[in-house]
Amino acid sequence: MLPEQLQSILACPVCKGELSPFDGGRYLLCRPCGLKFPIRDGIPVLLTDEAEAVTHLDHGKDSQ
């Protein structure tokens, strides 16, 4: 889990949109782009080469 202060300043590297926790806090999700960025060892990896497309968002399970 990322500290709230850090999460509040992060933005999607593609569209500059807001990122939200996804999949139990293992990823940060950009809803407008439909991309999820991994969090490894507590560090968000905001590289487009590391992003994965999310094809279906279940609103009940996507956020932490």
N, C-alpha and C positions, 0 to 999 in steps of 0.2 A: 504494500500500500504506500502510495506516495503521500508526502505531507501536503496538506491542503494548500499551503502557501505556494509550494512549487507547482502544483497542478493548476493553480489559478493563473500562472503566467505562461504556461505552455500553450502552443498553438500548432495546428496542423501545418506541416511544411509545404503542403500542396496548395491549400486554399486559405490558410490562416484562420480557419474555423476553430471553434472550441473543441477540446478533447475531453472525453469522459471515461471513467473506469469501465472496463468491459471484461467479461469472463473471469469474474472473481478477482479482478485487479491485476491479472496477468498481462493485460493490454490496455492501451488507450485508444478509444474509438473516435473517429471523425464521422459523424452522421452524414454531413453533406457529401463527402467524398466516398463514403462507404468503405473506408480503409481502417484497419486496426494496426497499431504499432506496438511491438513487444516491449515489455518492461523486463530487463534482465538484471538480476542482482540489485534490484531497487533503482535501476537507472533506465529511464525511458530512451528507447532507441528510435529517434525520429528521422530515420533515413528512408527515403522512398524505396530504395532497393530491399529494405527489410519489411516493408508494409505488406499486408495481406488484404485482399478484397473480402468483404463480408457480403454474402449474397442475400441472407435473410436475417432480419433482426427481430427477435422475439422480445418485445418490450418488457415482458415480465422477468426475463432472465439476463438481459444484457448488461445492466449496471450492477455495481457492487452492492 
